[in-house]
Amino acid sequence: MRCSWAENADAAMQAYHDTEWGVPHHDDRALFELITLEGAQAGLSWRTVLTRREAYRTAYHGFDIARVAAMSDAELTAVLTGSAVIRHRLKVWSVRENARVALAVIEEHGSLDGWLWSFVDGQPIVNHWPESSQVPATTEISDHMSKVLRKQGFRFVGSTICYALMQASGMVDDHLVTCTVKGSH
């Protein structure tokens, strides 16, 4: 049995739930990918983004932070007009800016991983929700994270996006108590 959002979903969403969602990520590149994809999701469904994940990986050099930070305006225009990513100019341009900010964070703090995980004191927050209606969209921690990330210069990092990032990266484990897949990570 899976969390209710994944129980009757398609195979891709179920695989994401079963193998990725809530699993701790500690690789800077993987975390940058999640920041990008969660930002792309703003106003859309996760399924919409998940179906385009490979296009994002291609368009943004496998989420190599330094390569993305160095992308030219012409390259971003090509992403906007010629790929399968969500064609939202501000979101496409934000990826380069977020890469540049991520590099500054890595320079200052040693890693994006350590910096992001510091919001949860380096340990996953494991919740025990019996029903999906109890899972919040934001928390005080995601509010704080959003504020700090924005101050640092990140874009498309509102509190809801930050909470989704926390869930996706395993900083928060919001698998329902009835989810039998939860323990298989």
Number of C-alpha atoms within 10 A of each C-alpha: 11 19 22 15 11 17 14 11 14 10 11 13 18 18 13 14 23 21 13 16 25 25 20 20 19 17 14 20 18 17 22 20 22 19 26 25 22 24 25 26 20 16 7 12 11 15 14 13 20 17 14 15 16 14 17 24 15 14 21 23 13 16 23 16 23 15 14 21 19 13 17 11 11 9 14 20 15 12 22 20 14 11 15 16 23 19 15 12 13 12 21 22 17 19 28 23 19 24 25 20 20 26 19 16 18 16 11 11 12 12 17 23 20 17 17 20 19 13 16 16 12 13 13 18 16 13 13 14 16 14 13 14 9 11 15 12 13 15 14 10 15 23 17 15 22 22 17 14 20 14 10 14 15 21 21 23 26 21 21 20 23 26 25 26 24 30 21 24 25 22 27 22 21 24 26 21 15 15 16 13 15 21 8 8 12
